[in-house]
């Protein structure tokens, strides 16, 4: 009887959307059904960056990439990953990855129970580190040729990682078991975020590297589609400048966010969400959003997507049937700072 009651209680837990704000140093929790703000976790290590979820244990993993500032600015690097209990809205523990630095991309792999985290160059090494979240220890790391590993996508089996490096002109393919780079896919001009289709058949990434500190005269932005078996670029779609985040959805959609063009005043222009059909690589539509549109997460039912708007201190909810913004979740202002730096997003279903 006790087990039955526990199971019933578990099914009643709400679907939660967590949003991390780098400049405010907080994580806000929203009830997905109602959109209500359920609470705010404050006092976090600077600066909250990307989020990954472990749904079974109702916890989040939050990277702290820099103490202040952003990529390419010479900011002091962070070296921590916070483990957040969603239901108590508290930090359960902190994993110190020192001497590795600047953890950015983070992905929890359900099949292996491990965390995969991209890190920048240091005396300890660069590439991707592998963490056991139970023991809170770094098990190993896989170095890459590029100095800075910025984004990481892991196959469902947890046997391969696809890593992009911002300005480095290639994507790295890592064999997890062999702990080494097994291939590099040429992407002249570099690339931004990378994500895998739900069947791991294709990898998607915007190229070239176009967000700050990319040059103003960088080439036309493209979303490229890479066959994960042949490791060849098999298709691409041209997009307006300057795109960064990407997410592959459950029903063949691929989402790309357009940030404020490089060189414009921070917060001065609206961003956008491009929705593409993955199989044909055609643009279904573009939805204007807030300013500095960035991280994307698809809702658990696949009917909508959420986008963090870093300069607007909002999260836009876009209905995929109508390609319209149906809800805007507001990040409460704090410390009289004009920009939240809303960045990491994650659902806990």
Secondary structure, 3 states (H helix, E strand, C coil): CHHHHHHHHHHCCCCEEEEEECCCCEEEEEECCCCCEEEEECCCCCCEEEEEEEHHHCEEEEEEEECCCCCCCCCCEEEEEEEEECCCCEEEEEEECCCCECCCCEEEECCCCEEEEEEECCCCCCEEEEEECCCCEEEEEECCCCCCCCEEEECCCCCEEEEECECCCEEEEEECCCCEEEEEEECCCCECCEEECCCCCEEEEEECCCCCCCCCCCCCEEEEEEECCCCCEEEEEEECCCEEEEEECCCCEEEEEECCCCCCCCCCCEEEEEEEECCCCEEEEEEEEEECEEEEEECCCCCEEEEEECCCCEEEEEECCCCEEEEEEECCCCCCCCCCCEEEEEEEC
